[in-house]
Each structure stands twice: as structure tokens, then as C-alpha cells.
Amino acid sequence: MKDQKVSPYFKSANKDQQHDPNCDRIVGQIAKRQYDNGETSSTYGRKQNTVKLGFDLTSGLQPTQISVNSIPTLPEPLVLKNRKSNSNGNTAAKPNYNRPVQIKSIERLVSYFQDWRAGDKSLKLIDKNNNRISFYDVFIDLGDNKDLSVNQSLIYFGNAYVKRFKANKGIYYLSFTGEHKLTSGLSSKISIGINTKNVSNRFKKMLNNKADIFESNNSNPEAYFEAFVYGKLSESEEKTAKVTGKKFKTIQLSLENSKQNNLQWNFVIY
């Protein structure tokens, strides 16, 4: 499996579509993961159906190169009988012995969350100390209206839209819909600036198309999408409103791994 470096991408599939755990798609995914070589990335490693993260409950998901050999072998689900057999009558391909796939973006990790959310409960998450954790410890739903913590590196997701900020400089704002609240009581929208000098042409084109739709008709459902952003929340410095002169703060979302050349590795857009 080859990871696409142009991740973030747009996918129109229904994010809430549920699959029967016995369906060919899920059974096939389970079998394939059991017999491949695993994966490593800057935030996680996978062996079979177990995903190990550089994660703890205090600091969140930290950039950590995870060795496949450090992942314990947990009980694997049986490959179900309705799985299509290969020409030898086996239920899954034989393992090969190449190196684990190297993953550079969060796209694959987000895809595991989407598979789990759609019904593939074979996937198991463990933290850096091999303790079992929930996907929802790492993936924070901004539509839940729960108070949010600061200074934790997590993957935030929710309904979002894009609009231009400085069109002549190629700067866009990705904003999550609604207002959000920190445990400190501060409430505001959550937005993040994207300088398209640091993204692929494919992602730039997608941002431009989404901004066109939103700016021409912000009630158009096609202007909105589900976005995943790997980052950290904090309170901004105090600002002064130009019209009223009132002091205020906002919730800031800053990217993890933002020093990497590929800024887009922090985003996935469906």
C-alpha cells in the first residue's frame, strides 16, 4: 500500500454509513491487515489490526516513530467463513517479508477511524505504553458541544467550510461550524489559516472550489464537508475589536508538525 503525499483529499462517501461486520469489505480488510507487513509513520505504527500511537492522556498524540516490532500481538479476530477464498482455498494471502510501509501523513490513521466508525471493530488502539485506548481519546468531535482542553495534540474533526482571507496571497481560512468552548469558559469559532504556498496543487484546487461555493451561496450543502486537523488548541493573546474597542480572545488551533514542508500532512478533508 502506498500512501499518497497529496493527503488531504476530498471524498464524497457517506461518513456515517454503517457496514455489517460480516460484509466482504470488512472481512477482507481484517484479513489483509493480518497478513501484510504493517506500517510506520511519524505518529503511529500498525501490526496486523493493532495500531500503536505516540499518545498519552496528558500531552495527546505526539510525533513519535513507532517500530512495528514494539507492538504487542493482541488476539486477532477470526477470518469469517464468508470471506472469498483464493485459488489455494486459503482465506487470506500469505504474508510477505518486505519492510513495513512508511506513512507520512495522517490520512491512513484517519481512514482507520472512519473504518472503525463504519463498523470495523477489529481495529484496536494502544498508547505508547501499550495500554488500550479509544479512538475517541485521539479523535475529538467538535460537534459534540463538550468543553475542550488546551495544549493537547489531537485530531479535531467536524463540519467545516473554507473561505478566502487574502486571495492575492493565496491564504484561506478553514473554519469549523458553530461556536466551541474551552474548559476555561472561553467560547469562539475555531478557524485555521492555510497558506497555499505550502500545499499541493490538488489541495489548492479543492480549497479554491470549496471557497467559490461558500462565497457564492453559503447555504449550499456542498460548501460544507467533514475536516480532520491534527493540532493543538490554545487561547489567543488578547485582541481589540476595531469597531467597538472591546478586548477579546479566541480559540486558536495550531498545527502539529507544521515545520514539515508538507503543511497538508496535518489535514484530511472528506
Buried (B, 14 or more C-beta within 10 A) or exposed (E): EEBEEBBBBBEEEEEEEEBEBEBEEBBBBBBBBBBBBBBBBBBBBBBBBBBBBBBBEEEBBBEBEBEBEEBEEEEBBEBBEEBEEEEEEEBBEEEEEEEBBEBBBBBBBBEBBBBBBBBBEBBBBBBBEEEEBEBEBBBBEBEEEEEBBBEBBBBBBBEBBBBBBEEEEBBBBBBBBEEBBBEEEBEBEBBBEBEBEBBBEBBBEBBBBBBBBBBEEEEEEEBBBBBBBBBBBEBEEEEEEEEEEEEEBBBBBEBBBEEBEBBBBBBBBB
